[in-house]
Amino acid sequence: MSKVNVSRLKTFTGHNDCVYTIEKTQYEQKFFSGAGDGMVACWDMEEEDGQLIAKLPNSIYALHYKADRNLLIVGHNYDGIHLLDWESKNEVGSLKMTDQAIFDIKSYNDHLYVGDASGTVSVVDIKSLRVLFKMKEASKSARSIAVNESRGELVVGYSDNVIRVFSLEDCQLKKELTGHQNSVFVVKYSPDGQLLLSAGRDARLKVWDATAGYLEIQDIVAHMYAINNLDFSPDGKHFVTCSMDKSIKVWDAQAFKLLKVIDKARHAGHGTSVNKLLWSAYNDLLVSASDDRAISVWDLQFNT
């Protein structure tokens, strides 16, 4: 088993409320954050202070960076989406397609997929900023979205405990995955697209084999309380989960074995719920965001 050495390199403070989301930029050493204070900021892992990109009236749960257009899409709760040319700090478009909280945004080609608290996933054309289609298969929140381009599939985790698999081509429902006992907060494909990982309020981590009709192949009691997010290492060999139990856990992505627990007592970790993770390709550093209003940067060294 690998031995994992963990060190906290940096903690960014500047948000005045819970930090709910972090998102990559086109620069590996930089990332965005969005929080309950309505602020969108950009941080450089080699710098001390962040840069304010936008200040919105309501909280922000979801950010999505559209690399081919160099746009940051902001899910502005109760007010739809805002498209930002983040380097000039100019808004280049907005669309109020919902008056609900927005939990996740993903994209495929020129389409945005926006999941909200009504259980709707709105398909938006990024060029015209028109809603092309509304995927409404549940009455409870659409919490997390994952796109599998190679399989032509879109997966959504809902607060009715169900994961639904849709066709990317026509947005039609293909399959429902049941097994979670409470809200599904995160769905994420492995880097090779063959496995789907899911987790949520039931504190269980489930692994589904996408190549075998989404057969459930792992069911792990992974945390004490709700699992908020997960992310894979750039090389796909490991993944991390974070929880309302204030911890981050490091896992082997092949054996699904727990390798390390990062917490406040042992590593000066977060003092409250850890909401989002981003495992950056920049020196393989891990970034975490928390209800404690802080963003931490971690160095993980694996010794076999």
C-alpha positions as semicolon CSV with decimal commas, in nm:
position;residue;x (nm);y (nm);z (nm)
1;M;0,000;0,000;0,000
2;S;0,119;0,351;-0,079
3;K;0,220;0,574;0,206
4;V;0,089;0,927;0,162
5;N;0,267;1,226;0,306
6;V;0,050;1,536;0,328
7;S;0,152;1,897;0,380
8;R;-0,060;2,208;0,365
9;L;0,124;2,462;0,151
10;K;-0,114;2,755;0,165
11;T;-0,450;2,878;0,287
12;F;-0,632;3,151;0,097
13;T;-0,875;3,371;0,286
14;G;-1,081;3,655;0,145
15;H;-1,434;3,523;0,110
16;N;-1,680;3,642;0,374
17;D;-1,902;3,334;0,365
18;C;-1,889;2,961;0,292
19;V;-1,685;2,873;-0,018
20;Y;-1,903;2,638;-0,218
21;T;-1,715;2,581;-0,541
22;I;-1,374;2,595;-0,708
23;E;-1,300;2,559;-1,079
24;K;-0,996;2,536;-1,305
25;T;-0,875;2,809;-1,543
26;Q;-0,666;2,778;-1,859
27;Y;-0,360;2,840;-1,641
28;E;-0,271;2,533;-1,435
29;Q;-0,156;2,731;-1,132
30;K;-0,475;2,939;-1,116
31;F;-0,831;2,856;-1,014
32;F;-1,164;3,026;-0,954
33;S;-1,380;3,021;-0,642
34;G;-1,743;3,107;-0,573
35;A;-1,905;3,155;-0,235
36;G;-2,206;3,246;-0,029
37;D;-2,096;3,610;-0,034
38;G;-2,166;3,633;-0,409
39;M;-1,799;3,689;-0,489
40;V;-1,616;3,516;-0,773
41;A;-1,239;3,526;-0,726
42;C;-0,933;3,400;-0,909
43;W;-0,635;3,266;-0,716
44;D;-0,278;3,189;-0,816
45;M;-0,110;2,912;-0,616
46;E;0,218;3,104;-0,633
47;E;0,068;3,429;-0,504
48;E;-0,074;3,534;-0,169
49;D;-0,383;3,732;-0,263
50;G;-0,675;3,659;-0,489
51;Q;-0,828;3,873;-0,761
52;L;-1,196;3,968;-0,749
53;I;-1,361;3,880;-1,080
54;A;-1,725;3,961;-0,999
55;K;-1,954;4,047;-0,710
56;L;-2,312;3,927;-0,745
57;P;-2,610;3,984;-0,513
58;N;-2,679;3,617;-0,439
59;S;-2,479;3,310;-0,341
60;I;-2,287;3,098;-0,593
61;Y;-2,284;2,718;-0,584
62;A;-2,166;2,647;-0,939
63;L;-1,888;2,767;-1,171
64;H;-1,788;2,623;-1,508
65;Y;-1,489;2,723;-1,718
66;K;-1,549;2,692;-2,094
67;A;-1,196;2,656;-2,225
68;D;-1,265;2,687;-2,598
69;R;-1,422;3,030;-2,542
70;N;-1,218;3,133;-2,238
71;L;-1,542;3,208;-2,056
72;L;-1,639;3,154;-1,696
73;I;-2,004;3,059;-1,653
74;V;-2,140;3,154;-1,312
75;G;-2,448;2,994;-1,164
76;H;-2,606;3,289;-0,983
77;N;-2,861;3,148;-0,742
78;Y;-3,219;3,258;-0,818
79;D;-3,101;3,465;-1,115
80;G;-2,979;3,221;-1,383
81;I;-2,633;3,221;-1,540
82;H;-2,375;3,490;-1,616
83;L;-2,103;3,452;-1,880
84;L;-1,783;3,634;-1,789
85;D;-1,478;3,723;-1,992
86;W;-1,291;3,678;-1,670
87;E;-0,960;3,834;-1,774
88;S;-1,126;4,165;-1,866
89;K;-1,385;4,115;-1,589
90;N;-1,665;4,192;-1,833
91;E;-1,998;4,019;-1,850
92;V;-2,060;3,909;-2,208
93;G;-2,403;3,757;-2,156
94;S;-2,661;3,634;-1,908
95;L;-2,975;3,425;-1,908
96;K;-3,238;3,396;-1,639
97;M;-3,364;3,050;-1,729
98;T;-3,462;2,975;-1,368
99;D;-3,543;3,144;-1,040
100;Q;-3,402;2,843;-0,852
101;A;-3,065;2,775;-0,690
102;I;-2,818;2,639;-0,947
103;F;-2,616;2,342;-0,826
104;D;-2,402;2,244;-1,124
105;I;-2,302;2,347;-1,477
106;K;-2,127;2,135;-1,738
107;S;-2,078;2,169;-2,114
108;Y;-2,047;1,966;-2,432
109;N;-1,967;2,138;-2,760
110;D;-2,184;2,453;-2,768
111;H;-2,434;2,330;-2,512
112;L;-2,442;2,414;-2,143
113;Y;-2,620;2,183;-1,899
114;V;-2,749;2,368;-1,593
115;G;-2,892;2,172;-1,299
116;D;-3,120;2,351;-1,053
117;A;-3,319;2,302;-0,733
118;S;-3,643;2,224;-0,918
119;G;-3,490;1,906;-1,061
120;T;-3,459;2,060;-1,407
121;V;-3,150;2,039;-1,625
122;S;-3,167;2,321;-1,879
123;V;-2,983;2,274;-2,207
124;V;-2,858;2,615;-2,320
125;D;-2,704;2,711;-2,654
126;I;-2,398;2,915;-2,559
127;K;-2,399;3,113;-2,885
128;S;-2,759;3,234;-2,879
129;L;-2,812;3,202;-2,503
130;R;-3,140;3,026;-2,565
131;V;-3,280;2,732;-2,371
132;L;-3,304;2,450;-2,625
133;F;-3,454;2,187;-2,399
134;K;-3,546;2,125;-2,038
135;M;-3,475;1,780;-1,897
136;K;-3,732;1,734;-1,623
137;E;-3,722;1,381;-1,484
138;A;-3,738;1,460;-1,112
139;S;-3,911;1,699;-0,876
140;K;-3,612;1,728;-0,643
141;S;-3,282;1,907;-0,702
142;A;-3,044;1,817;-0,985
143;R;-2,727;1,836;-0,776
144;S;-2,441;1,712;-0,995
145;I;-2,375;1,657;-1,367
146;A;-2,108;1,454;-1,547
147;V;-2,043;1,427;-1,920
148;N;-1,896;1,120;-2,089
149;E;-1,815;1,226;-2,445
150;S;-1,682;0,888;-2,557
151;R;-2,004;0,716;-2,453
152;G;-2,230;1,002;-2,564
153;E;-2,387;1,015;-2,220
154;L;-2,478;1,272;-1,958
155;V;-2,530;1,162;-1,598
156;V;-2,717;1,360;-1,332
157;G;-2,735;1,294;-0,957
158;Y;-3,058;1,407;-0,790
159;S;-3,195;1,471;-0,443
160;D;-3,456;1,198;-0,497
161;N;-3,164;0,954;-0,441
162;V;-3,154;0,851;-0,809
163;I;-2,880;0,886;-1,072
164;R;-3,015;0,924;-1,427
165;V;-2,825;0,852;-1,746
166;F;-2,924;1,055;-2,054
167;S;-2,822;1,053;-2,418
168;L;-2,608;1,352;-2,510
169;E;-2,751;1,346;-2,861
170;D;-3,120;1,387;-2,782
171;C;-3,131;1,432;-2,400
172;Q;-3,355;1,126;-2,365
173;L;-3,347;0,921;-2,046
174;K;-3,161;0,591;-2,095
175;K;-3,129;0,445;-1,747
176;E;-3,192;0,507;-1,377
177;L;-2,941;0,398;-1,114
178;T;-3,083;0,335;-0,768
179;G;-2,904;0,240;-0,450
180;H;-2,826;0,562;-0,268
181;Q;-3,039;0,615;0,043
182;N;-3,040;0,994;0,024
183;S;-2,952;1,288;-0,201
184;V;-2,675;1,230;-0,456
185;F;-2,436;1,524;-0,428
186;V;-2,164;1,424;-0,674
187;V;-2,128;1,213;-0,987
188;K;-1,793;1,191;-1,164
189;Y;-1,645;0,968;-1,432
190;S;-1,298;0,820;-1,403
191;P;-1,052;0,982;-1,646
192;D;-1,085;0,688;-1,888
193;G;-1,465;0,717;-1,878
194;Q;-1,516;0,353;-1,783
195;L;-1,627;0,400;-1,423
196;L;-1,879;0,636;-1,266
197;L;-1,831;0,733;-0,902
198;S;-2,118;0,874;-0,697
199;A;-2,163;0,991;-0,340
200;G;-2,392;1,204;-0,128
201;R;-2,586;1,256;0,189
202;D;-2,586;0,886;0,280
203;A;-2,203;0,906;0,324
204;R;-2,162;0,614;0,082
205;L;-1,929;0,602;-0,215
206;K;-2,059;0,392;-0,503
207;V;-1,873;0,278;-0,813
208;W;-2,063;0,188;-1,131
209;D;-1,914;0,012;-1,435
210;A;-2,027;0,224;-1,732
211;T;-1,904;-0,044;-1,975
212;A;-2,134;-0,305;-1,818
213;G;-2,464;-0,121;-1,816
214;Y;-2,366;0,076;-1,504
215;L;-2,340;-0,233;-1,288
216;E;-2,271;-0,135;-0,926
217;I;-1,930;-0,281;-0,839
218;Q;-1,843;-0,102;-0,513
219;D;-2,044;0,032;-0,219
220;I;-1,824;0,187;0,050
221;V;-1,917;0,362;0,374
222;A;-1,663;0,633;0,307
223;H;-1,731;0,910;0,560
224;M;-1,919;0,977;0,882
225;Y;-2,146;1,239;0,727
226;A;-2,253;1,357;0,381
227;I;-1,995;1,340;0,102
228;N;-1,999;1,670;-0,084
229;N;-1,753;1,619;-0,366
230;L;-1,476;1,406;-0,517
231;D;-1,202;1,444;-0,777
232;F;-0,940;1,230;-0,948
233;S;-0,566;1,287;-0,954
234;P;-0,431;1,403;-1,292
235;D;-0,281;1,056;-1,356
236;G;-0,605;0,880;-1,258
237;K;-0,434;0,657;-1,002
238;H;-0,598;0,816;-0,698
239;F;-0,905;1,013;-0,604
240;V;-1,015;1,225;-0,310
241;T;-1,347;1,270;-0,133
242;C;-1,458;1,547;0,102
243;S;-1,733;1,560;0,356
244;M;-1,951;1,743;0,599
245;D;-1,748;1,552;0,860
246;K;-1,469;1,812;0,794
247;S;-1,229;1,559;0,642
248;I;-1,068;1,489;0,306
249;K;-0,990;1,126;0,225
250;V;-0,738;0,995;-0,027
251;W;-0,816;0,668;-0,208
252;D;-0,649;0,421;-0,442
253;A;-0,850;0,441;-0,767
254;Q;-0,788;0,077;-0,863
255;A;-0,838;-0,106;-0,535
256;F;-1,073;0,158;-0,383
257;K;-0,876;0,139;-0,061
258;L;-0,848;0,431;0,180
259;L;-0,491;0,562;0,193
260;K;-0,508;0,879;0,403
261;V;-0,739;1,099;0,609
262;I;-0,668;1,472;0,605
263;D;-0,832;1,651;0,897
264;K;-0,793;1,936;1,140
265;A;-0,639;1,735;1,424
266;R;-0,360;1,577;1,220
267;H;-0,299;1,819;0,934
268;A;-0,447;2,155;1,039
269;G;-0,730;2,089;0,796
270;H;-1,065;2,261;0,767
271;G;-1,273;2,330;1,076
272;T;-1,611;2,281;0,912
273;S;-1,767;2,107;0,614
274;V;-1,536;2,061;0,312
275;N;-1,744;2,145;0,006
276;K;-1,534;2,112;-0,308
277;L;-1,208;1,962;-0,433
278;L;-0,987;2,035;-0,733
279;W;-0,685;1,812;-0,797
280;S;-0,472;2,038;-1,016
281;A;-0,221;1,935;-1,280
282;Y;0,001;2,212;-1,141
283;N;0,257;2,013;-0,939
284;D;-0,027;1,768;-0,863
285;L;-0,151;2,003;-0,591
286;L;-0,492;1,951;-0,430
287;V;-0,720;2,247;-0,360
288;S;-1,008;2,230;-0,110
289;A;-1,287;2,476;-0,024
290;S;-1,487;2,485;0,296
291;D;-1,768;2,634;0,499
292;D;-1,490;2,786;0,713
293;R;-1,450;3,047;0,432
294;A;-1,098;2,922;0,355
295;I;-0,938;2,756;0,054
296;S;-0,640;2,529;0,126
297;V;-0,369;2,399;-0,105
298;W;-0,220;2,056;-0,028
299;D;0,085;1,868;-0,146
300;L;0,036;1,489;-0,150
301;Q;0,342;1,270;-0,191
302;F;0,289;0,899;-0,261
303;N;0,560;0,653;-0,157
304;T;0,511;0,291;-0,259
